[in-house]
Amino acid sequence: TWEHHLRAGDYSEWFRHQIRDKELARETAEAEKDEMLSAQESRKHVLDAVRRRYTAPATAPEE
């Protein structure tokens, strides 16, 4: 489950070693260590971090 892997630190390790993104791994580790976050909050924290780093801003095509 999400929380099992979160508490085991699996997501930050995956970002660090497979994706090779140390900053994303650091941000994810913050969520993994914060036991006050619910599963929903931690997913949002990680997803927001991924989106900030890997989603290009939407731009209108130039005419």
Backbone as ProteinMPNN parsed JSONL, in Angstrom:
{"seq_chain_A": "TWEHHLRAGDYSEWFRHQIRDKELARETAEAEKDEMLSAQESRKHVLDAVRRRYTAPATAPEE", "coords_chain_A": {"N_chain_A": [[0.839, -1.191, 0.0], [0.245, 2.374, -0.263], [0.997, 3.76, 2.151], [2.589, 1.851, 3.461], [4.87, 1.606, 1.782], [5.617, 4.268, 1.827], [6.317, 4.764, 4.558], [8.416, 3.015, 4.731], [10.311, 4.277, 3.298], [10.586, 3.879, 0.628], [9.809, 5.355, -1.677], [11.388, 7.732, -1.788], [13.881, 6.541, -2.014], [13.614, 5.266, -4.485], [13.291, 7.496, -6.186], [15.797, 8.629, -5.778], [17.694, 6.632, -6.591], [16.753, 5.291, -8.939], [15.439, 7.186, -10.606], [17.257, 9.144, -10.292], [17.191, 11.663, -9.07], [18.046, 13.724, -6.804], [17.051, 15.931, -5.389], [14.259, 15.692, -5.619], [14.027, 13.296, -4.274], [14.809, 14.142, -1.724], [12.723, 15.938, -1.057], [10.595, 14.141, -1.063], [11.366, 12.427, 0.973], [10.913, 14.053, 3.159], [8.111, 13.991, 3.369], [7.83, 11.286, 3.868], [8.904, 11.046, 6.403], [7.259, 12.583, 7.976], [5.019, 11.911, 10.19], [2.627, 13.011, 10.833], [1.227, 13.594, 8.583], [-1.544, 12.595, 6.641], [-2.388, 9.728, 4.584], [-3.491, 10.704, 2.223], [-2.606, 13.392, 2.276], [0.174, 13.039, 2.189], [0.505, 11.794, -0.302], [-0.329, 13.901, -1.951], [1.665, 15.791, -1.376], [3.965, 14.502, -2.435], [3.169, 14.116, -5.12], [2.786, 16.794, -5.912], [5.439, 17.682, -5.743], [6.626, 16.122, -7.754], [5.218, 17.057, -9.991], [5.998, 19.785, -10.008], [8.632, 19.517, -10.79], [8.623, 18.02, -13.157], [6.597, 18.703, -14.958], [5.929, 20.599, -17.661], [5.254, 24.087, -18.079], [2.066, 25.132, -19.246], [1.645, 26.476, -22.405], [0.432, 28.689, -24.871], [0.308, 27.972, -28.349], [2.414, 29.751, -30.588], [1.414, 32.116, -33.031]], "CA_chain_A": [[0.0, 0.0, 0.0], [0.966, 3.644, -0.284], [1.616, 4.074, 3.44], [3.647, 0.879, 3.753], [6.061, 2.01, 1.035], [5.987, 5.598, 2.299], [7.005, 4.647, 5.855], [9.652, 2.252, 4.513], [11.248, 5.132, 2.576], [10.778, 3.329, -0.716], [9.629, 6.344, -2.745], [12.579, 8.58, -1.895], [14.969, 5.696, -2.521], [13.37, 5.065, -5.909], [13.629, 8.749, -6.871], [17.241, 8.844, -5.668], [18.517, 5.648, -7.288], [16.244, 4.926, -10.269], [15.195, 8.415, -11.359], [18.488, 9.924, -10.088], [16.804, 13.035, -8.758], [18.302, 13.85, -5.366], [16.175, 16.942, -4.802], [12.934, 15.079, -5.492], [14.164, 12.313, -3.199], [14.828, 14.884, -0.458], [11.361, 16.413, -0.79], [9.775, 12.972, -0.766], [11.775, 11.942, 2.294], [10.23, 14.891, 4.145], [6.763, 13.435, 3.535], [7.969, 9.95, 4.459], [9.241, 11.176, 7.826], [6.229, 13.35, 8.682], [3.951, 10.986, 10.583], [1.383, 13.754, 11.017], [0.521, 13.648, 7.302], [-2.389, 11.457, 6.273], [-2.003, 9.131, 3.302], [-3.898, 11.64, 1.172], [-1.717, 14.549, 2.315], [1.52, 12.657, 1.744], [0.429, 11.6, -1.759], [-0.384, 15.231, -2.561], [2.996, 16.377, -1.22], [4.863, 13.855, -3.392], [2.693, 14.424, -6.471], [3.104, 18.2, -6.183], [6.887, 17.764, -5.982], [6.871, 15.549, -9.086], [4.67, 17.984, -10.992], [6.844, 20.979, -10.076], [9.903, 19.205, -11.438], [8.523, 17.292, -14.424], [5.495, 19.148, -15.805], [6.234, 21.878, -18.303], [4.126, 25.014, -18.031], [1.226, 25.163, -20.443], [1.768, 27.717, -23.17], [-0.334, 28.695, -26.12], [1.184, 27.984, -29.529], [2.56, 31.069, -31.216], [0.832, 32.186, -34.377]], "C_chain_A": [[0.879, 1.248, 0.0], [1.702, 3.873, 1.031], [2.737, 3.107, 3.795], [4.946, 1.304, 3.067], [6.554, 3.392, 1.468], [6.823, 5.488, 3.569], [8.307, 3.862, 5.741], [10.707, 3.088, 3.78], [11.482, 4.701, 1.14], [10.697, 4.383, -1.821], [10.863, 7.227, -2.899], [13.769, 7.783, -2.416], [14.827, 5.474, -4.026], [13.733, 6.331, -6.694], [15.142, 8.972, -6.873], [18.026, 7.908, -6.593], [18.043, 5.289, -8.698], [16.043, 6.155, -11.157], [16.438, 9.316, -11.323], [18.19, 11.407, -9.91], [16.913, 13.207, -7.244], [17.373, 14.853, -4.697], [14.759, 16.395, -4.625], [12.951, 14.034, -4.376], [14.139, 13.004, -1.838], [13.426, 15.364, -0.088], [10.444, 15.258, -0.392], [10.102, 12.42, 0.611], [11.131, 12.769, 3.405], [8.828, 14.348, 4.422], [6.83, 12.072, 4.207], [8.192, 10.026, 5.964], [8.164, 11.877, 8.642], [5.035, 12.457, 8.996], [2.621, 11.685, 10.832], [0.578, 13.842, 9.716], [-0.332, 12.396, 7.116], [-1.868, 10.883, 4.961], [-2.323, 10.096, 2.165], [-2.958, 12.848, 1.123], [-0.316, 14.206, 1.807], [1.547, 12.411, 0.237], [0.433, 12.943, -2.477], [0.989, 15.897, -2.501], [3.955, 15.815, -2.278], [4.448, 14.192, -4.822], [2.992, 15.872, -6.846], [4.589, 18.375, -6.489], [7.23, 17.234, -7.371], [6.395, 16.521, -10.164], [5.52, 19.242, -11.127], [8.106, 20.712, -10.888], [9.747, 18.67, -12.859], [7.346, 17.673, -15.305], [5.849, 20.516, -16.365], [5.024, 22.793, -18.191], [3.36, 24.991, -19.349], [1.402, 26.515, -21.122], [0.957, 27.578, -24.446], [0.642, 28.688, -27.29], [1.241, 29.384, -30.131], [2.008, 31.019, -32.63], [1.763, 32.865, -35.325]], "O_chain_A": [[2.087, 1.183, 0.231], [2.901, 4.151, 1.029], [3.739, 3.518, 4.379], [5.998, 1.354, 3.703], [7.756, 3.656, 1.476], [7.914, 6.053, 3.647], [9.204, 4.027, 6.567], [11.856, 2.668, 3.653], [12.459, 5.108, 0.511], [11.441, 4.309, -2.799], [11.333, 7.447, -4.015], [14.578, 8.307, -3.181], [15.819, 5.493, -4.753], [14.394, 6.259, -7.73], [15.699, 9.45, -7.861], [18.928, 8.355, -7.302], [18.87, 5.008, -9.566], [16.435, 6.154, -12.324], [16.641, 10.143, -12.212], [18.831, 12.275, -10.503], [15.988, 12.877, -6.501], [16.953, 14.645, -3.558], [14.133, 16.617, -3.588], [11.985, 13.911, -3.623], [13.516, 12.505, -0.901], [12.994, 15.215, 1.054], [9.618, 15.392, 0.511], [9.205, 11.992, 1.337], [10.834, 12.24, 4.476], [8.409, 14.258, 5.576], [5.975, 11.743, 5.029], [7.721, 9.169, 6.711], [8.154, 11.777, 9.869], [4.148, 12.275, 8.161], [1.599, 11.026, 11.022], [-0.618, 14.133, 9.746], [0.108, 11.282, 7.399], [-1.012, 11.48, 4.309], [-1.517, 10.279, 1.254], [-2.56, 13.277, 0.04], [0.301, 14.989, 1.084], [2.513, 12.782, -0.43], [1.114, 13.11, -3.489], [1.424, 16.503, -3.48], [4.67, 16.57, -2.936], [5.299, 14.521, -5.648], [3.405, 16.149, -7.972], [4.955, 19.13, -7.389], [8.037, 17.832, -8.083], [7.105, 16.77, -11.138], [5.743, 19.72, -12.24], [8.59, 21.595, -11.595], [10.644, 18.846, -13.684], [7.114, 17.016, -16.32], [6.044, 21.473, -15.616], [3.887, 22.321, -18.207], [3.943, 24.847, -20.424], [1.317, 27.563, -20.481], [0.824, 26.493, -25.013], [1.691, 29.33, -27.226], [0.241, 30.101, -30.174], [2.123, 30.012, -33.327], [1.443, 33.015, -36.504]]}, "name": "protein", "num_of_chains": 1, "seq": "TWEHHLRAGDYSEWFRHQIRDKELARETAEAEKDEMLSAQESRKHVLDAVRRRYTAPATAPEE"}
